[in-house]
Amino acid sequence: MNASLKQISKLNRILKPTQNVAVQGWVEKEYRKGPITFIHVKDGYSNENIQAVIPKEVEHNIGIGSAVEIVGQWRESAGKQQAMELYANKCRIWGKDEGQPLTKNADYIRTLLHLRSKHPQFANILRLRSKVNLLTHQYFTQQNYIYIDTPLISANDCEGAGEAFKISSPNDPDFFGEGDKFLPVSGQLHLEAMTTGIPRVYTLNTAFRAEKSLSRQHLAEFRMLEVERAFTDSVDDLCGEVEGYVKFIATEIQNLFQECANISAFQDPYLENTIKYFVECLETSNFPRLKYDEAVNLLQKHGETVNKGLNKAQELLLVDICKSPIFIYNYPSDQKPFYMQRSENGKEALCFDLLAPFVGELAGGSLREPDVNKMKSRQDSQSLNWYYELRRRGTPQTGDLD
């Protein structure tokens, strides 16, 4: 009879003796008592572990960090620290760990990035990200969006801000033919092109910024959710879509308490408050929405001087004043890129940012400029001729979220 391979989190919920059980994983702890070796094994699917009891005749030289497969009887534990344990009749060592056990220090792990999945808190982050990605696809599928793979090589640098990595072949400078090619700052222009035939599209893809910085807010490579919807002429509707997504994720995150709680081993003083804050926000009927000018006036009443745009400290102050995530909309047009629609007087861009605690700007979006002549008057680039043509091919007005 073949052994039944179990995930440790599911095995821990079986409270009756079970024969011929198998687990695969890594040794977290090891100690010996006479001819018996006791090990704690985790399998990487969760942060849970089990105690396995290994008689000397089965295996005696295992070692912390070793990859093992254990087959045996799931039975009541003789010790008081766990209800059940796995008594082994077979133990296969798939791989020995010849290095030193990893510490919990995050700075130390930065020197061993190739081993970070062994670190309990990094493993929790990766599992949590996986679940949030899955929830993201679930949400937008429920809202009738179609997933699009946007390209990672493009002739466009999106906002034209000079923050794109230029790519070339070291063996053939003319590999791509005429014109420069870039890693994408954003996939939004390509995503918008898809709305010529599919009204609701989104992507969760890699973006790159050639903005040299060592801060946590500015990464050279990161993942970005981008959404485009056609038949849209309301910034308010776009804000509602973002708010719906944020509240959906925050609601589901409450069910992932273990993953969130275990990340706190990094001693992040903001983590507990961040989760608590967003859970409390679920009770808010709507996130407050302020025009940019109203936000500036509010900041000035609190002694702030606003120059060109809001800095992070001012964004966080607005969140604190409102005691909630907050939408700021209709920024000055000279602060925003060419593809955003302008107000009738041309002074405002029809766009928004969602400001959230601890991070500041969490999301943004805008209505796209439907008038190709107005758009070209702001930026006329030959490499964007395909983008301008969209306005002449029966494309309804669109709006984006990212």
N, C-alpha and C positions, 0 to 999 in steps of 0.2 A: 504493500500500500504506500503510495507516494505521500510525502509530508505536505501539509497544507500551509502554504506561505501566507503569513499574516503581516499586515501593517501594525506597528507597535501601538499606535493610538487606538486601533480597533481591538487588538488583543487585550489591552488593559481594561476593556469594558466587559470582557468575558470572566465571570467570577465563579466558574465551575471547572473542575478538572477536565482537561482535554488532551487526548493522545495525539502523538505524531504531528506536532506543531513545529513550523520552521519560521525563523526570522533571519533577515540579512541586515547588516548594518556595521556600525563602528563602535569600538570599545571606548567608553568615556572614563570609567573607573575600573580599577582592578585591585583586589586584595586576596590574600590566601589565608586559609585556616586549616592547618594540617594538610591532608591530601586533597583538599577541595579548593578550587579557585572560584571566587565570586567576581562577576563582571557586570557592569551596567552598559547596556547596549542601546544606542539610538539608531534610527533608520533613515533620518533625513526628511521624512514626510511630515514630521511634526517635531516639537521640542520635547516630546515624551520619551522615556526610556523604560526598560525592564531590567530586572535582575535575572541573570542566568547563572546557574550553578553547574560548574564544570568539574566532574571527578578527574583525578589525576590520570586514570587509564584512558580517558577520552582525549584530553589535551591539558598540558601543564604550562606551556610557554607561549602565552598569547601576546600580551603587551598592550598598553594604552595606545589608542589610535589605529589599531589593526582593523582591517576589514574582515568580517567573519560571517559565516553562515552556521547557525545552530539549529539542530533538530532535537526535539525531546518532548517531555511531558509538561504541559501547563498545569501547575498544581498550586495548592495553598502554600504560602510561604511560612517557614518556621520562624522567621524574624518578624519584628513588629513594624519595620519601616515600609513594608509593602504587603498588600493582601495576597498577591500571587507572584509566582516566579517560574522560570523555565528550567527544568532539570534536564540537562543535556545527555543524550546518548551518542550524538555525533557533533563534531565541531570542525568545520573547515576554515582554515585561515586563507583568505583570498589575497591578502597583501599585508605585509608588516609595515608599521610606521617607524622609520629609523631616526626621525628627528625628535626635537624637543616638543613637548605638549604646548599648544598655542595658549597664550595668555588672553585675558579679556580686554586688554588695552587696545583701543582702536588705532592709536598711532603706530603700535607695533605691527598690527595687521596690514597697515599701509605698505610695509616693507615686504609683505608676502601676499600680494594680491592674488596670486595663482592658487593660494590655499584658503581664501576667505570663506568658501562654502563650508569649511570645517568649523568655522567660528559660529557658535550658536546664534548670536545676535545677527550676524550677516545672513546666515541661513534663514532666519525669521524674516528679515527684510526681503530676501529674494522670494520666499513663499508668499509673503503679503503682496508684493508687487505682482506676482503671477495671478493672485486672486483678484486684485483690483483691475488688472488688464482684462481678465475674464468678465468681470462685472461691467466694465466699460463696453465691451462688445455686446453683452446682454442688454444693457440699457439702450444703446443706439439701434440694435436690431428690433427691439420692442417699439421704438419710435419710427420704424420703417426707413432707416438709413441703410445704405449699401456701402460696404467696406471697399476702399480703393488702395492699391499699392502705388504710391507716388514714387517717381524715379529718384535715385540717389546720384545721378549725374545729370546736370542741367546746363543749358546755355544762359540761364537767368540767375541773377543774384538777388532776386525777389525785391527787396525794398531799396536796392541800389545804394546801400549805406557803406559799401566797401568792407563788410564783415564776413565775406564768403571766402572759403578756401578754394584756390584755383588748382586744378589738377591737370596733369599732363603725363605722357609716357616718357620715361627716361631714355628709351631706345628710339623713339620716333616723335619728334616735336610736332609733326603734322598728323598725329594719330587720329585726332578728332576733326581734322579739316579746318576750315576757317572759323575764327571766333574762339573766345575763351570758354572753357567749361568749368563748372563749379560743383562742389558738394553743396547740398541744399541748406540754405538758412531756414527755409520753410517749404512745405509742399503745397502751399495754399493756392498759388496760381494754377498749377496743374490740377489741383482738386476742383477749382472753379471751372476749369474746362470741361470736367465731367458733367457739370450741371446743364450742359447743352442738350443732354438726352436723359439724364437721371436726376430727379429733383432733389434728392437728399443723399449726400455722400459724406464719408468721414475717413480719416486715416489715423493710425497710431504708429508713427514712424520715427526714424532717427533724423535729427537735424544737427547742423554743425555751425559754429560761430567762430570766426577768426578774431576773437576779441580776447586779447591776452589778459588774464586776470586769475588771481589765486583765491577769489572769494567763492563761497558756496552758491552764490546767486548767478554766477557767470561761468558756464561750462563750455568747453570746446565741443563736446559731444553729449547729446541728451535725447531723451524720448519726448515727443510732443504729440498731444491729441489735437487734431484739427478737423473742423466740421464745416461743411458748406451746405446751405439750403437755398433752393430757388423759390420763386414766387414770394419773395420777402421784401417788404418795404417798411418794417417797423423795428427799431432798435429795442423797443420794449419786448417784442416777441423773442428776440435773440437773448435778452437778459433772462427771460423766463425759461428758455431752453437750458442755459447754463445753470440756473438755480435748480431746475429739476434734476439735472445730472449730479450736481454737488450734494443735494439732499439725498438722492438715491444711494450714492457711494457712502455718505456718512451713516445712513441707516444700516446698510449692510456691514459696514466696518464694526458696528457694535457686536455683530455675531462673530467677529474675528478677534475677540478679546485676548486670547492667549498669545497670538502672534504679536499684537500691539504691546501687551504687557511685557513680553520677553525682550523686546527691543530696548526697554528702559534700562537694561543692564549697561548700556553705554553711558549711564548717568546723565542723560539729557534732561535738564530741568524744565524744558518746555513741553516735552512729549505728553505727559499726563494732562496738562492744562489744555494742550491743543485738541486732544481727543474729546475732553470734557466740553470744551467750548463749542465744537462742531455738533456734538450731540445736543447741547442746549439750543443751538440754532435751529434744530429740526422743529422746535416748538414755535418758531417765528413764522407768521403767515407768509410774509414776503421780506426779502432783504431790502433795506432802504435804498432808494435811488435818488441821487443828487446830480444836478447839472454841474459841470466843472466850475462855472462861475460861483455857484452856490457853495461848493466845497471850498473854494478859495476864500470866500467871505467868512465861512465858518472857521477856517484856520486862522484868519486874521483876527477874529474875535478872541482866539486863544493865543495871541501874541506871535503868530508865525508870519514870516515874510516869504511869499511865494514868488519865485523868479520864473524861469521857463520850465514849466512842468512841476510835478510833485515829486519830492524825493521820498525815499523809503520811510524815513522817520515821520514825515507828514502823512503818508498813507496809513501808517500804523496808528497815528494819532486820530485820524478820522474814524478808523475802526473802533478805537477805544471810546471815542465820544459817542458813537452810535450804538455801542455794545452789541455789535453784529457785523458780519460781513456786509459790505456795502458796494453798490454799483455807482461808479462815477461815469457820466456820459456827456457827449458833445464837447470834446476837447477842442482847443484852438486848432484851426486847420493847419497852421504853420508847424505844428508839432507832429503831424501825421503824414503817412505816405500817399502817393499819387492816386492809388486805386480806391481810396475811401470817398464815398459821396460827401459833398459839402451841403451846408444849409443854404437857404435861398440867398442870403447875403454873402455867402462864401467864407464867413469868418469861423465857422465851426465845422468840424468833421463829425459825421453821424456815426459815432463809435462809442465804445464803453470799455471800462476795465472793472473787474471784480476784485476788490481789495479784501484781504482776509487776515486774521491775526497771525503774527509771527513771521509771515512770508511777504506781506504787502500784496503786490499784484499777483493774483492767482490765475486769472484768465482775462481774455480780452476778445473783442470782436468789432465788427463794423458792417454797415451796408456798403455794397460795392457801387462804384460810380457807374450808372447806366449809360451816360453820354460819352461816347468815345472821343469826341472833340475836346471836351473838358478834360478828360483824362490825359490825352496827348499834350494838351497845353501845359500840364504839370510835369510830364516826363515823356519825351518822344524818343524811343529807343528802337533801332531796327531789330534787335533781338527779341523785342516784344510784339512784333507785328502779328504773330499768331494770337496773342492775347487780345490785342485791339480788335482783331477780326471777330472774336466771339460776340461783340456787341452788334455785329451786322448779320448774325446767323440765327436769328430767332431765339436769342437767349433771354429769358426773363431776368428781372433784377434778382440778385442773390445777396446773401449775408453770410458772414463767417464767424466762427468761434474758435479760439485756440487758447 
